[in-house]
Amino acid sequence: VGTLFSQIILYEQIDPYDVFIGISIHHIVQMTLGLVLIAILNKTLKIDFYLKLGDTKRGKNCLVVFTAAWALISIVVHILLYAANQLPAYDFPLNGRNIIGTLGFQLLLTGTAEEIVYRALPVTILVHSFGKSISIYKDITLEVVLAAVLFSFAHAKLTLIPFDMEINYYSLLYSFMMGMIQGIVYQKTRSLVYPMLMHSFSNVLMTGTGYFFSLVVTKII
């Protein structure tokens, strides 16, 4: 549905390389439908999806530690990519509009939309279906693992007609790992706010570091 809406709306003059508006529309529609479903389930089944601040002390600690660690990881990853001459290649010019547009999308919509659809909904519905949270090992629960699997496969490129699936195993592993971290934080803090922020910040850090290395580091080293 989100893809359909993004194809209907004309935005070529604003985003000629189709790098941020189309996917922003997709995520806004995705988020809206997710919130509608949450509202329905909350009213009919009295399910708490943790759309609140929850454990603020634990949430803030998780957010600070994660953001600091991810900033370091982003830098180290791009240093290694630079050393191997494998920095990301972009199919659009790195001008002000495209940089602001893509980073704005990553900051404002990736965490908000995707954590609603791939964290709050599946984790909470699975717990409701199971009758309880099912622990696998310490803070790792079955519902978080299943939601992380769903989240990782959502990053595979799927075409229905004709049927085709393009899988990037690095992307699947990366998405699964992030899904596990954010799912655990979601359950431990009893809040969707912190996974949303962690999700958005990690995307901005990784994408922004790639831009920085391409625009600055390659020019001075």
MDTraj code that builds the backbone (N, CA, C; nanometers):
import mdtraj as md
import numpy as np

residues = "VAL GLY THR LEU PHE SER GLN ILE ILE LEU TYR GLU GLN ILE ASP PRO TYR ASP VAL PHE ILE GLY ILE SER ILE HIS HIS ILE VAL GLN MET THR LEU GLY LEU VAL LEU ILE ALA ILE LEU ASN LYS THR LEU LYS ILE ASP PHE TYR LEU LYS LEU GLY ASP THR LYS ARG GLY LYS ASN CYS LEU VAL VAL PHE THR ALA ALA TRP ALA LEU ILE SER ILE VAL VAL HIS ILE LEU LEU TYR ALA ALA ASN GLN LEU PRO ALA TYR ASP PHE PRO LEU ASN GLY ARG ASN ILE ILE GLY THR LEU GLY PHE GLN LEU LEU LEU THR GLY THR ALA GLU GLU ILE VAL TYR ARG ALA LEU PRO VAL THR ILE LEU VAL HIS SER PHE GLY LYS SER ILE SER ILE TYR LYS ASP ILE THR LEU GLU VAL VAL LEU ALA ALA VAL LEU PHE SER PHE ALA HIS ALA LYS LEU THR LEU ILE PRO PHE ASP MET GLU ILE ASN TYR TYR SER LEU LEU TYR SER PHE MET MET GLY MET ILE GLN GLY ILE VAL TYR GLN LYS THR ARG SER LEU VAL TYR PRO MET LEU MET HIS SER PHE SER ASN VAL LEU MET THR GLY THR GLY TYR PHE PHE SER LEU VAL VAL THR LYS ILE ILE".split()
xyz = np.array([
    [0.0835, -0.1201, 0.0000],
    [0.0000, 0.0000, 0.0000],
    [0.0872, 0.1254, 0.0000],
    [0.1904, 0.1237, 0.0824],
    [0.2812, 0.2385, 0.0874],
    [0.3494, 0.2622, -0.0449],
    [0.3917, 0.1538, -0.1095],
    [0.4557, 0.1655, -0.2409],
    [0.3583, 0.2211, -0.3429],
    [0.2312, 0.1771, -0.3366],
    [0.1291, 0.2254, -0.4295],
    [0.1096, 0.3756, -0.4156],
    [0.0990, 0.4240, -0.2939],
    [0.0833, 0.5673, -0.2709],
    [0.2048, 0.6449, -0.3219],
    [0.3230, 0.5913, -0.3004],
    [0.4443, 0.6613, -0.3436],
    [0.4532, 0.6692, -0.4950],
    [0.3879, 0.5746, -0.5642],
    [0.3889, 0.5760, -0.7102],
    [0.2834, 0.6701, -0.7674],
    [0.1792, 0.6963, -0.6897],
    [0.0715, 0.7841, -0.7361],
    [0.1123, 0.9310, -0.7287],
    [0.1795, 0.9679, -0.6211],
    [0.2151, 1.1081, -0.5976],
    [0.3345, 1.1485, -0.6836],
    [0.3223, 1.2633, -0.7494],
    [0.4293, 1.3130, -0.8361],
    [0.5230, 1.4037, -0.7564],
    [0.6507, 1.3728, -0.7597],
    [0.7466, 1.4513, -0.6820],
    [0.8813, 1.4638, -0.7529],
    [0.8842, 1.4359, -0.8829],
    [1.0110, 1.4323, -0.9561],
    [1.0868, 1.5644, -0.9517],
    [1.0145, 1.6762, -0.9501],
    [1.0825, 1.8060, -0.9493],
    [1.1539, 1.8314, -0.8164],
    [1.0995, 1.7771, -0.7093],
    [1.1612, 1.7958, -0.5779],
    [1.2711, 1.6931, -0.5543],
    [1.2462, 1.5711, -0.5976],
    [1.3402, 1.4607, -0.5742],
    [1.3650, 1.3867, -0.7058],
    [1.4402, 1.4473, -0.7970],
    [1.4578, 1.3888, -0.9310],
    [1.5267, 1.2528, -0.9318],
    [1.6040, 1.2212, -0.8299],
    [1.6737, 1.0921, -0.8259],
    [1.5979, 0.9876, -0.7438],
    [1.4801, 1.0255, -0.6942],
    [1.3935, 0.9330, -0.6204],
    [1.4688, 0.8635, -0.5068],
    [1.5308, 0.9429, -0.4210],
    [1.6103, 0.8841, -0.3131],
    [1.5514, 0.9077, -0.1733],
    [1.4490, 0.9951, -0.1621],
    [1.3957, 1.0162, -0.0274],
    [1.2455, 1.0398, -0.0196],
    [1.1837, 1.1028, -0.1180],
    [1.0404, 1.1316, -0.1051],
    [0.9553, 1.0061, -0.1217],
    [0.9842, 0.9264, -0.2231],
    [0.9064, 0.8047, -0.2457],
    [0.9077, 0.7129, -0.1254],
    [1.0242, 0.6877, -0.0720],
    [1.0349, 0.5986, 0.0434],
    [0.9786, 0.6640, 0.1694],
    [0.9815, 0.7970, 0.1756],
    [0.9202, 0.8667, 0.2895],
    [0.7687, 0.8484, 0.2872],
    [0.7087, 0.8627, 0.1692],
    [0.5641, 0.8408, 0.1556],
    [0.5297, 0.6976, 0.1948],
    [0.6091, 0.6033, 0.1453],
    [0.5889, 0.4616, 0.1784],
    [0.5879, 0.4403, 0.3295],
    [0.6843, 0.4980, 0.3994],
    [0.6945, 0.4769, 0.5439],
    [0.5846, 0.5503, 0.6210],
    [0.5410, 0.6655, 0.5724],
    [0.4314, 0.7373, 0.6380],
    [0.3030, 0.6553, 0.6303],
    [0.2759, 0.5988, 0.5121],
    [0.1575, 0.5135, 0.4957],
    [0.1706, 0.3896, 0.5834],
    [0.2874, 0.3287, 0.5826],
    [0.3145, 0.2101, 0.6641],
    [0.2914, 0.2394, 0.8124],
    [0.3427, 0.3512, 0.8584],
    [0.3279, 0.3901, 0.9988],
    [0.1819, 0.4169, 1.0336],
    [0.1112, 0.4850, 0.9444],
    [-0.0297, 0.5173, 0.9683],
    [-0.1138, 0.3909, 0.9809],
    [-0.0940, 0.2970, 0.8892],
    [-0.1690, 0.1712, 0.8948],
    [-0.1349, 0.0932, 1.0215],
    [-0.0077, 0.0957, 1.0599],
    [0.0331, 0.0281, 1.1825],
    [-0.0330, 0.0876, 1.3054],
    [-0.0395, 0.2199, 1.3116],
    [-0.1020, 0.2868, 1.4257],
    [-0.2523, 0.2609, 1.4308],
    [-0.3158, 0.2544, 1.3138],
    [-0.4592, 0.2224, 1.3085],
    [-0.4829, 0.0820, 1.3641],
    [-0.4000, -0.0133, 1.3218],
    [-0.4136, -0.1505, 1.3703],
    [-0.3890, -0.1584, 1.5209],
    [-0.2893, -0.0849, 1.5687],
    [-0.2617, -0.0816, 1.7128],
    [-0.3813, -0.0248, 1.7894],
    [-0.4412, 0.0816, 1.7376],
    [-0.5570, 0.1425, 1.8034],
    [-0.6737, 0.0441, 1.8107],
    [-0.6942, -0.0307, 1.7024],
    [-0.8032, -0.1287, 1.6993],
    [-0.7781, -0.2406, 1.8001],
    [-0.6567, -0.2950, 1.7997],
    [-0.6235, -0.4048, 1.8905],
    [-0.6235, -0.3594, 2.0361],
    [-0.5785, -0.2374, 2.0588],
    [-0.5776, -0.1835, 2.1946],
    [-0.7190, -0.1698, 2.2491],
    [-0.8097, -0.1285, 2.1628],
    [-0.9478, -0.1076, 2.2065],
    [-1.0236, -0.2386, 2.2214],
    [-1.0028, -0.3313, 2.1278],
    [-1.0798, -0.4559, 2.1294],
    [-1.0216, -0.5610, 2.2240],
    [-0.8893, -0.5729, 2.2266],
    [-0.8248, -0.6775, 2.3065],
    [-0.7538, -0.6243, 2.4306],
    [-0.7539, -0.4915, 2.4465],
    [-0.6878, -0.4277, 2.5616],
    [-0.5395, -0.4650, 2.5699],
    [-0.4708, -0.4605, 2.4547],
    [-0.3286, -0.4934, 2.4493],
    [-0.2468, -0.3654, 2.4615],
    [-0.1460, -0.3681, 2.5466],
    [-0.0569, -0.2534, 2.5650],
    [0.0638, -0.2685, 2.4722],
    [0.0779, -0.1767, 2.3782],
    [0.1891, -0.1808, 2.2835],
    [0.3067, -0.0941, 2.3285],
    [0.3022, -0.0432, 2.4482],
    [0.4112, 0.0346, 2.5070],
    [0.4432, 0.1621, 2.4281],
    [0.3401, 0.2298, 2.3819],
    [0.3617, 0.3590, 2.3155],
    [0.3689, 0.4677, 2.4228],
    [0.4713, 0.4574, 2.5056],
    [0.4891, 0.5478, 2.6192],
    [0.6369, 0.5498, 2.6559],
    [0.6727, 0.6309, 2.7541],
    [0.8136, 0.6453, 2.7916],
    [0.8677, 0.5257, 2.8693],
    [0.7826, 0.4546, 2.9418],
    [0.8263, 0.3354, 3.0126],
    [0.9342, 0.3636, 3.1166],
    [1.0332, 0.2753, 3.1228],
    [1.1443, 0.2888, 3.2179],
    [1.2447, 0.3894, 3.1608],
    [1.2292, 0.5154, 3.1987],
    [1.3101, 0.6219, 3.1380],
    [1.4582, 0.6098, 3.1719],
    [1.4894, 0.5701, 3.2956],
    [1.6303, 0.5587, 3.3343],
    [1.7010, 0.4521, 3.2514],
    [1.6406, 0.3351, 3.2436],
    [1.7010, 0.2271, 3.1653],
    [1.7018, 0.2626, 3.0170],
    [1.5947, 0.3250, 2.9714],
    [1.5852, 0.3619, 2.8306],
    [1.6929, 0.4611, 2.7898],
    [1.7143, 0.5635, 2.8721],
    [1.8176, 0.6633, 2.8418],
    [1.9566, 0.6008, 2.8425],
    [1.9808, 0.5133, 2.9392],
    [2.1114, 0.4461, 2.9453],
    [2.1360, 0.3620, 2.8205],
    [2.0349, 0.2864, 2.7801],
    [2.0467, 0.2041, 2.6592],
    [2.0735, 0.2911, 2.5370],
    [2.0014, 0.4032, 2.5285],
    [2.0149, 0.4915, 2.4129],
    [2.1538, 0.5537, 2.4061],
    [2.2045, 0.6011, 2.5191],
    [2.3365, 0.6653, 2.5217],
    [2.4466, 0.5655, 2.4880],
    [2.4439, 0.4493, 2.5528],
    [2.5476, 0.3479, 2.5288],
    [2.5428, 0.3001, 2.3845],
    [2.4228, 0.2728, 2.3350],
    [2.4087, 0.2247, 2.1978],
    [2.4575, 0.3279, 2.0971],
    [2.4173, 0.4539, 2.1152],
    [2.4548, 0.5590, 2.0204],
    [2.6055, 0.5797, 2.0178],
    [2.6675, 0.5816, 2.1347],
    [2.8134, 0.5978, 2.1411],
    [2.8839, 0.4803, 2.0743],
    [2.8379, 0.3597, 2.1044],
    [2.8996, 0.2406, 2.0448],
    [2.8800, 0.2391, 1.8942],
    [2.7612, 0.2784, 1.8495],
    [2.7339, 0.2742, 1.7056],
    [2.8100, 0.3823, 1.6298],
    [2.8318, 0.4954, 1.6931],
    [2.9132, 0.5994, 1.6295],
    [3.0541, 0.5471, 1.6051],
    [3.1096, 0.4791, 1.7047],
    [3.2439, 0.4214, 1.6905],
    [3.2457, 0.3119, 1.5844],
    [3.1442, 0.2265, 1.5871],
    [3.1359, 0.1185, 1.4882],
    [3.1270, 0.1749, 1.3468],
    [3.0462, 0.2796, 1.3292],
    [3.0302, 0.3405, 1.1964],
    [3.1628, 0.3924, 1.1432],
    [3.2406, 0.4556, 1.2297],
    [3.3709, 0.5088, 1.1880],
    [3.4667, 0.3956, 1.1532],
    [3.4734, 0.2942, 1.2397],
    [3.5646, 0.1815, 1.2156],
    [3.5279, 0.1088, 1.0870],
    [3.3999, 0.0850, 1.0659],
    [3.3549, 0.0162, 0.9441],
    [3.3981, 0.0920, 0.8199],
    [3.3812, 0.2228, 0.8214],
    [3.4158, 0.3009, 0.7023],
    [3.5668, 0.3176, 0.6849],
    [3.6406, 0.3148, 0.7934],
    [3.7871, 0.3129, 0.7803],
    [3.8310, 0.1849, 0.7097],
    [3.7724, 0.0726, 0.7500],
    [3.8053, -0.0555, 0.6868],
    [3.7618, -0.0578, 0.5407],
    [3.6439, -0.0026, 0.5133],
    [3.5966, 0.0033, 0.3747],
    [3.6868, 0.0924, 0.2903],
    [3.7301, 0.2030, 0.3487],
    [3.8204, 0.2938, 0.2771],
    [3.9536, 0.2250, 0.2483],
    [4.0053, 0.1548, 0.3484],
    [4.1337, 0.0854, 0.3309],
    [4.1246, -0.0223, 0.2234],
    [4.0062, -0.0829, 0.2116],
    [3.9865, -0.1884, 0.1115],
    [3.9357, -0.1330, -0.0212],
    [3.9272, 0.0006, -0.0292],
    [3.8764, 0.0661, -0.1503],
    [3.7352, 0.0176, -0.1852],
    [3.6507, 0.0052, -0.0820],
    [3.5146, -0.0437, -0.1014],
    [3.4109, 0.0475, -0.0350],
    [3.4379, 0.1761, -0.0343],
    [3.3396, 0.2695, 0.0194],
    [3.2095, 0.2611, -0.0599],
    [3.0956, 0.2922, 0.0028],
    [2.9674, 0.2851, -0.0680],
    [2.9681, 0.3693, -0.1954],
    [2.9074, 0.3145, -0.2998],
    [2.8914, 0.3882, -0.4257],
    [2.7461, 0.4346, -0.4339],
    [2.7254, 0.5601, -0.4635],
    [2.5904, 0.6164, -0.4654],
    [2.5464, 0.6407, -0.6092],
    [2.4191, 0.6076, -0.6373],
    [2.3665, 0.6299, -0.7718],
    [2.2918, 0.7631, -0.7804],
    [2.3313, 0.8558, -0.6949],
    [2.2755, 0.9909, -0.6965],
    [2.3841, 1.0861, -0.6487],
    [2.3798, 1.2115, -0.6935],
    [2.4833, 1.3072, -0.6514],
    [2.4690, 1.3424, -0.5041],
    [2.5813, 1.3579, -0.4364],
    [2.5791, 1.3954, -0.2947],
    [2.5728, 1.5471, -0.2824],
    [2.4583, 1.6024, -0.3219],
    [2.4368, 1.7460, -0.3069],
    [2.3545, 1.7716, -0.1805],
    [2.3354, 1.8989, -0.1483],
    [2.2665, 1.9342, -0.0254],
    [2.1271, 1.8757, -0.0155],
    [2.0520, 1.8826, -0.1238],
    [1.9144, 1.8329, -0.1217],
    [1.9087, 1.6830, -0.0939],
    [1.9927, 1.6078, -0.1626],
    [1.9901, 1.4629, -0.1451],
    [2.0421, 1.4200, -0.0082],
    [2.1438, 1.4894, 0.0414],
    [2.1971, 1.4553, 0.1737],
    [2.0949, 1.4862, 0.2829],
    [2.0377, 1.6072, 0.2789],
    [1.9382, 1.6453, 0.3795],
    [1.8148, 1.5564, 0.3687],
    [1.7719, 1.5292, 0.2460],
    [1.6530, 1.4468, 0.2257],
    [1.6696, 1.3053, 0.2771],
    [1.7821, 1.2425, 0.2427],
    [1.8028, 1.1039, 0.2852],
    [1.8275, 1.0932, 0.4355],
    [1.9070, 1.1845, 0.4903],
    [1.9312, 1.1801, 0.6346],
    [1.8052, 1.2178, 0.7130],
    [1.7263, 1.3097, 0.6580],
    [1.5998, 1.3452, 0.7219],
    [1.5051, 1.2264, 0.7257],
    [1.5004, 1.1528, 0.6152],
    [1.4189, 1.0310, 0.6122],
    [1.4672, 0.9311, 0.7164],
    [1.5985, 0.9090, 0.7217],
    [1.6534, 0.8129, 0.8174],
    [1.6224, 0.8535, 0.9612],
    [1.6326, 0.9827, 0.9902],
    [1.6126, 1.0309, 1.1267],
    [1.4658, 1.0300, 1.1688],
    [1.3778, 1.0752, 1.0805],
    [1.2391, 1.0982, 1.1190],
    [1.1453, 0.9814, 1.0933],
    [1.1777, 0.8962, 0.9961],
    [1.0793, 0.7959, 0.9554],
    [1.1219, 0.6506, 0.9699],
    [1.2510, 0.6206, 0.9610],
    [1.2882, 0.4789, 0.9667],
    [1.2538, 0.4180, 1.1026],
    [1.2965, 0.4835, 1.2084],
    [1.2689, 0.4301, 1.3413],
    [1.1216, 0.4322, 1.3763],
    [1.0552, 0.5426, 1.3497],
    [0.9143, 0.5550, 1.3876],
    [0.8272, 0.4538, 1.3141],
    [0.8420, 0.4453, 1.1829],
    [0.7566, 0.3555, 1.1051],
    [0.7927, 0.2089, 1.1265],
    [0.9198, 0.1759, 1.1135],
    [0.9598, 0.0351, 1.1153],
    [0.9494, -0.0273, 1.2537],
    [0.9710, 0.0490, 1.3585],
    [0.9578, -0.0082, 1.4928],
    [0.8118, -0.0351, 1.5283],
    [0.7209, 0.0442, 1.4739],
    [0.5785, 0.0169, 1.4940],
    [0.5393, -0.1126, 1.4238],
    [0.5808, -0.1252, 1.2978],
    [0.5384, -0.2391, 1.2156],
    [0.6138, -0.3669, 1.2488],
    [0.7439, -0.3559, 1.2725],
    [0.8261, -0.4767, 1.2883],
    [0.8698, -0.5052, 1.4318],
    [0.8328, -0.4219, 1.5259],
    [0.8680, -0.4475, 1.6651],
    [0.7421, -0.4509, 1.7517],
    [0.6749, -0.3380, 1.7623],
    [0.5601, -0.3299, 1.8528],
    [0.4503, -0.4286, 1.8148],
    [0.4124, -0.4302, 1.6876],
    [0.3028, -0.5180, 1.6460],
    [0.3366, -0.6663, 1.6603],
    [0.4433, -0.7161, 1.5954],
    [0.4682, -0.8607, 1.6051],
    [0.5031, -0.9087, 1.7457],
    [0.5882, -0.8357, 1.8165],
    [0.6280, -0.8793, 1.9509],
    [0.5065, -0.8861, 2.0431],
    [0.4263, -0.7818, 2.0426],
    [0.3120, -0.7757, 2.1339],
    [0.2038, -0.8758, 2.0959],
    [0.1778, -0.8896, 1.9670],
    [0.0764, -0.9860, 1.9223],
    [0.1207, -1.1288, 1.9527],
    [0.2488, -1.1576, 1.9353],
    [0.2991, -1.2917, 1.9664],
    [0.2870, -1.3220, 2.1157],
    [0.3214, -1.2257, 2.2001],
    [0.3072, -1.2459, 2.3449],
    [0.1609, -1.2721, 2.3798],
    [0.0717, -1.1960, 2.3188],
    [-0.0720, -1.2152, 2.3430],
    [-0.1161, -1.3534, 2.2964],
    [-0.0646, -1.3972, 2.1813],
    [-0.1015, -1.5284, 2.1269],
    [-0.0453, -1.6419, 2.2118],
    [0.0792, -1.6268, 2.2569],
    [0.1418, -1.7292, 2.3411],
    [0.0795, -1.7345, 2.4810],
    [0.0234, -1.6227, 2.5227],
    [-0.0297, -1.6138, 2.6581],
    [0.0704, -1.5580, 2.7566],
    [0.1965, -1.5509, 2.7149],
    [0.3025, -1.4950, 2.7982],
    [0.4275, -1.4762, 2.7128],
    [0.5236, -1.4032, 2.7662],
    [0.6529, -1.3902, 2.6990],
    [0.7317, -1.5190, 2.7218],
    [0.7907, -1.5731, 2.6150],
    [0.8634, -1.6996, 2.6238],
    [1.0134, -1.6734, 2.6190],
    [1.0790, -1.6944, 2.7318],
    [1.2229, -1.6707, 2.7410],
    [1.3007, -1.7863, 2.6798],
    [1.4017, -1.7526, 2.5997],
    [1.4914, -1.8530, 2.5427],
    [1.6208, -1.8582, 2.6226],
    [1.6777, -1.7396, 2.6460],
    [1.8016, -1.7309, 2.7240],
    [1.8145, -1.5898, 2.7791],
    [1.8069, -1.5787, 2.9105],
    [1.8162, -1.4498, 2.9785],
    [1.7168, -1.3499, 2.9192],
    [1.7649, -1.2402, 2.8576],
    [1.6744, -1.1372, 2.8059],
    [1.6249, -1.1670, 2.6646],
    [1.6684, -1.2765, 2.6061],
    [1.6275, -1.3120, 2.4697],
    [1.4989, -1.3930, 2.4755],
    [1.3955, -1.3446, 2.4078],
    [1.2671, -1.4137, 2.4071],
    [1.2323, -1.4613, 2.2667],
    [1.1449, -1.5605, 2.2606],
    [1.1048, -1.6175, 2.1317],
    [1.0386, -1.5133, 2.0438],
    [0.9539, -1.4303, 2.1035],
    [0.8819, -1.3312, 2.0236],
    [0.9766, -1.2274, 1.9636],
    [1.0803, -1.1911, 2.0365],
    [1.1785, -1.0960, 1.9837],
    [1.2572, -1.1587, 1.8693],
    [1.2938, -1.2859, 1.8830],
    [1.3661, -1.3554, 1.7760],
    [1.2810, -1.3629, 1.6496],
    [1.1543, -1.4004, 1.6640],
    [1.0656, -1.4115, 1.5476],
    [1.0437, -1.2755, 1.4814],
    [1.0287, -1.1715, 1.5617],
    [1.0124, -1.0366, 1.5064],
    [1.1388, -0.9922, 1.4347],
    [1.2556, -1.0292, 1.4877],
    [1.3827, -0.9940, 1.4233],
    [1.3983, -1.0664, 1.2902],
    [1.3527, -1.1916, 1.2833],
    [1.3554, -1.2659, 1.1564],
    [1.2656, -1.1968, 1.0542],
    [1.1451, -1.1583, 1.0969],
    [1.0532, -1.0859, 1.0083],
    [1.1158, -0.9561, 0.9601],
    [1.1791, -0.8834, 1.0516],
    [1.2420, -0.7560, 1.0181],
    [1.3555, -0.7751, 0.9177],
    [1.4337, -0.8806, 0.9356],
    [1.5462, -0.9040, 0.8444],
    [1.4968, -0.9380, 0.7047],
    [1.3935, -1.0224, 0.6940],
    [1.3434, -1.0595, 0.5615],
    [1.2663, -0.9454, 0.4956],
    [1.2229, -0.8477, 0.5747],
    [1.1594, -0.7291, 0.5163],
    [1.2597, -0.6478, 0.4363],
    [1.3895, -0.6730, 0.4575],
    [1.4939, -0.6012, 0.3845],
    [1.5406, -0.6769, 0.2599],
    [1.4765, -0.7900, 0.2308],
    [1.5043, -0.8606, 0.1053],
    [1.4190, -0.7987, -0.0048],
    [1.4694, -0.7970, -0.1262],
    [1.3959, -0.7408, -0.2391],
    [1.3068, -0.8491, -0.2985],
    [1.1750, -0.8278, -0.2869],
    [1.0779, -0.9285, -0.3298],
    [0.9914, -0.8751, -0.4428],
    [0.9799, -0.9522, -0.5492],
    [0.8905, -0.9205, -0.6605],
    [0.7905, -1.0343, -0.6752],
    [0.6617, -1.0012, -0.6767],
    [0.5591, -1.1051, -0.6840],
    [0.5320, -1.1512, -0.8264],
    [0.5268, -1.0570, -0.9204],
    [0.4982, -1.0917, -1.0601],
    [0.6037, -1.0283, -1.1494],
    [0.6957, -1.1091, -1.2070],
    [0.7169, -1.2515, -1.1762],
    [0.7836, -1.2654, -1.0400],
    [0.7637, -1.3805, -0.9759],
    [0.8181, -1.3977, -0.8414],
    [0.9701, -1.4009, -0.8445],
    [1.0297, -1.3183, -0.7608],
    [1.1754, -1.3157, -0.7515],
    [1.2135, -1.2580, -0.6150],
    [1.3163, -1.3137, -0.5550],
    [1.3648, -1.2627, -0.4262],
    [1.5157, -1.2468, -0.4330],
    [1.5600, -1.1240, -0.4095],
    [1.7030, -1.0948, -0.4086],
    [1.7476, -1.0763, -0.2643],
    [1.8378, -1.1620, -0.2194],
    [1.8792, -1.1618, -0.0793],
    [2.0244, -1.1187, -0.0656],
    [2.0451, -1.0176, 0.0173],
    [2.1792, -0.9758, 0.0555],
    [2.2020, -1.0281, 0.1973],
    [2.2875, -1.1294, 0.2103],
    [2.3021, -1.1965, 0.3392],
    [2.3610, -1.1049, 0.4465],
    [2.4467, -1.0123, 0.4046],
    [2.4988, -0.9158, 0.5016],
    [2.3850, -0.8295, 0.5556],
    [2.2958, -0.7855, 0.4652],
    [2.1829, -0.7024, 0.5060],
    [2.0891, -0.7794, 0.5987],
    [2.0664, -0.9079, 0.5678],
    [1.9798, -0.9897, 0.6526],
    [2.0390, -1.0049, 0.7928],
    [2.1682, -1.0326, 0.7991],
    [2.2346, -1.0510, 0.9283],
    [2.2350, -0.9212, 1.0085],
    [2.2658, -0.8109, 0.9405],
    [2.2679, -0.6792, 1.0046],
    [2.1298, -0.6450, 1.0607],
    [2.0264, -0.6665, 0.9790],
    [1.8897, -0.6349, 1.0212],
    [1.8463, -0.7235, 1.1372],
    [1.8843, -0.8510, 1.1321],
    [1.8485, -0.9423, 1.2408],
    [1.9149, -0.8991, 1.3714],
    [2.0413, -0.8646, 1.3639],
    [2.1143, -0.8213, 1.4832],
    [2.0503, -0.6963, 1.5435],
    [2.0197, -0.5976, 1.4575],
    [1.9578, -0.4752, 1.5068],
    [1.8190, -0.5039, 1.5628],
    [1.7466, -0.5938, 1.4966],
    [1.6144, -0.6305, 1.5446],
    [1.6185, -0.6944, 1.6824],
    [1.7205, -0.7759, 1.7067],
    [1.7359, -0.8384, 1.8376],
    [1.7641, -0.7335, 1.9452],
    [1.8576, -0.6435, 1.9163],
    [1.8932, -0.5397, 2.0142],
    [1.7722, -0.4530, 2.0468],
    [1.7051, -0.4057, 1.9441],
    [1.5923, -0.3154, 1.9648],
    [1.4734, -0.3873, 2.0277],
    [1.4562, -0.5152, 1.9945],
    [1.3485, -0.5923, 2.0555],
    [1.3705, -0.6135, 2.2042],
    [1.4940, -0.6427, 2.2419],
    [1.5261, -0.6604, 2.3839],
    [1.5039, -0.5301, 2.4605],
    [1.5497, -0.4191, 2.4033],
    [1.5302, -0.2884, 2.4683],
    [1.3814, -0.2563, 2.4790],
    [1.3052, -0.2899, 2.3769],
    [1.1600, -0.2673, 2.3776],
    [1.0948, -0.3374, 2.4966],
    [1.1322, -0.4627, 2.5175],
    [1.0708, -0.5370, 2.6271],
    [1.1249, -0.4953, 2.7640],
    [1.2534, -0.4673, 2.7722],
    [1.3127, -0.4327, 2.9019],
    [1.2686, -0.2947, 2.9503],
    [1.2501, -0.2007, 2.8575],
    [1.2098, -0.0654, 2.8970],
    [1.0586, -0.0480, 2.8966],
    [0.9886, -0.1445, 2.8377],
    [0.8424, -0.1361, 2.8219],
    [0.8040, -0.0061, 2.7514],
    [0.8807, 0.0234, 2.6484],
    [0.8590, 0.1460, 2.5707],
    [0.9095, 0.1270, 2.4283],
    [0.8351, 0.1833, 2.3321],
    [0.8794, 0.1795, 2.1925],
    [0.9662, 0.3002, 2.1582],
    [0.9695, 0.3990, 2.2474],
    [1.0417, 0.5236, 2.2197],
    [1.1904, 0.4987, 2.1989],
    [1.2518, 0.4227, 2.2856],
    [1.3976, 0.4042, 2.2805],
    [1.4417, 0.3198, 2.1602],
    [1.3720, 0.2100, 2.1278],
    [1.4063, 0.1398, 2.0035],
    [1.3896, 0.2272, 1.8795],
    [1.2876, 0.3120, 1.8789],
    [1.2685, 0.4044, 1.7665],
    [1.3900, 0.4952, 1.7499],
    [1.4327, 0.5552, 1.8605],
    [1.5466, 0.6470, 1.8552],
    [1.6752, 0.5738, 1.8195],
    [1.6966, 0.4566, 1.8766],
    [1.8155, 0.3773, 1.8450],
    [1.8191, 0.3419, 1.6967],
    [1.7050, 0.3019, 1.6451],
    [1.6926, 0.2655, 1.5037],
    [1.7285, 0.3841, 1.4142],
    [1.6665, 0.4976, 1.4415],
    [1.6910, 0.6165, 1.3593],
    [1.8347, 0.6654, 1.3714],
    [1.8861, 0.6719, 1.4938],
    [2.0230, 0.7206, 1.5147],
    [2.1253, 0.6308, 1.4461],
    [2.1053, 0.4998, 1.4536],
    [2.2013, 0.4078, 1.3906],
    [2.2026, 0.4257, 1.2395],
    [2.0850, 0.4467, 1.1808],
    [2.0787, 0.4675, 1.0359],
    [2.1449, 0.5985, 0.9950],
    [2.1188, 0.7041, 1.0721],
    [2.1795, 0.8340, 1.0418],
    [2.3311, 0.8263, 1.0556],
    [2.3785, 0.7607, 1.1604],
    [2.5230, 0.7501, 1.1828],
    [2.5914, 0.6724, 1.0711],
    [2.5359, 0.5583, 1.0328],
    [2.5994, 0.4768, 0.9300],
    [2.5929, 0.5459, 0.7939],
    [2.4760, 0.5995, 0.7597],
    [2.4611, 0.6677, 0.6308],
    [2.5431, 0.7960, 0.6271],
    [2.5347, 0.8748, 0.7329],
    [2.6081, 1.0011, 0.7380],
    [2.7583, 0.9820, 0.7351],
    [2.8077, 0.8773, 0.8004],
    [2.9515, 0.8492, 0.7972],
    [2.9955, 0.8125, 0.6566],
    [2.9105, 0.7389, 0.5858],
    [2.9413, 0.7064, 0.4464],
    [2.9526, 0.8311, 0.3609],
    [2.8593, 0.9245, 0.3798],
    [2.8651, 1.0509, 0.3061],
    [2.9930, 1.1275, 0.3402],
    [3.0262, 1.1323, 0.4689],
    [3.1441, 1.2069, 0.5131],
    [3.2710, 1.1504, 0.4503],
    [3.2843, 1.0208, 0.4506],
    [3.4038, 0.9601, 0.3926],
    [3.4110, 0.9853, 0.2425],
    [3.2967, 0.9781, 0.1751],
    [3.2960, 0.9992, 0.0303],
    [3.3254, 1.1438, -0.0070],
    [3.2723, 1.2370, 0.0712],
    [3.2862, 1.3789, 0.0379],
    [3.4120, 1.4434, 0.0940],
    [3.4570, 1.3979, 0.2098],
    [3.5671, 1.4653, 0.2794],
    [3.6933, 1.3806, 0.2847],
    [3.6836, 1.2631, 0.3405],
    [3.8033, 1.1816, 0.3636],
    [3.8749, 1.1477, 0.2340],
    [3.7982, 1.1097, 0.1321],
    [3.8618, 1.0726, 0.0047],
    [3.9302, 1.1910, -0.0628],
    [3.8912, 1.3124, -0.0236],
    [3.9494, 1.4317, -0.0865],
    [4.0769, 1.4783, -0.0171],
    [4.0916, 1.4402, 0.1114],
    [4.2067, 1.4918, 0.1864],
    [4.3129, 1.3857, 0.2141],
    [4.2806, 1.2603, 0.1860],
    [4.3792, 1.1535, 0.2103],
    [4.4211, 1.0912, 0.0765],
])
top = md.Topology()
chain = top.add_chain()
for i, resn in enumerate(residues, 1):
    res = top.add_residue(resn, chain, resSeq=i)
    for name in ("N", "CA", "C"):
        top.add_atom(name, md.element.get_by_symbol(name[0]), res)
traj = md.Trajectory(xyz[None], top)
